[in-house]
């Protein structure tokens, strides 16, 4: 009974992950890529929970959803501020 309800849920989650991965790859601006990458990481966490891999989901949540986008944003901001200082 439970297996019959999980298969459509798994297919839906996998489809959303695939669409979001494509959106990340096709995004043009770095800010949009970072936001989409955060959403992609969160969808992967949901997929791993559905697939009953809570340890992988937890590590994915800790790494890809919050710290990675913040580190990339800080790196971009520092690079842009360094370029502005060089131009002045």
N, C-alpha and C positions, 0 to 999 in steps of 0.2 A: 504494500500500500504506500509506504513512504518512498520507495524507489520510483514509483510511477509519477509522483509529484516532483521529485528532484530533477528528473531528466529535462523537463521544459525549463525549469529554473536554471539549471546548468547551461542549457543552450542559450537562454536569454542573456545570462551573465557573460558567457563567452562571446556572444555577438556584440555586446556593449563594449567589452574589452577590445575587440578587434576594431570597432569603429573609432574608439578613442585613440588607439594606437595610430591609426591612419590619420586622424585629425592632428595628433602631435607631430607626425612626420610632415604633414602638409602646411602646418602653421608657419607663417612668414616672420612674425615679430617674436623676439625673445620672450617678452612678457606673456604673450599668448601661449607660447610653447611651455613656459613654466607653469602657468595655470592649468593647462591641459595635461601636463605631466603629473601634476598633483591629483587631478581627477582620475587619470589613468592608474596611478598607484592605489588610490582608494578603491577603484573598481577591481583591481587585482586582489586586494585584500578581501573584498566581498566574494570574489570567485574562489579564493583559497578556503574561505570559511565554508562555502557551499560544498566544495570538494573534500571537506573534512580534513584540512591540513592547517590546524590552528597555529602551530609553531611557525610555519612559513608565513601565514597571514600576519602574525604578530611582528615578526622581523621585517616584513614588507611595510607594515604600518609605521614602525619605528624609523625606518630608513627613508622610504621613498615619498611618504605623504607630507611630512612636515620639514625635516632638516634639509633634504636635498633641494627643494625649491628655494628655501631661504638662503642656502649657501650660494646657489647660482645667482639669485637676485643681488646679494651683497657683492659678489664678484663683478656683476655687470655695473652696478652703481659705482664701485670703486674704479673700474676701468674708465667709465665715462667721466668721473670727476678728475681722474688723472689726465685725460685728454683735454679737458677744459683748462686745467692748470698749465698744460704745455702750450695751448693756444694763446693764453694771456701773456 
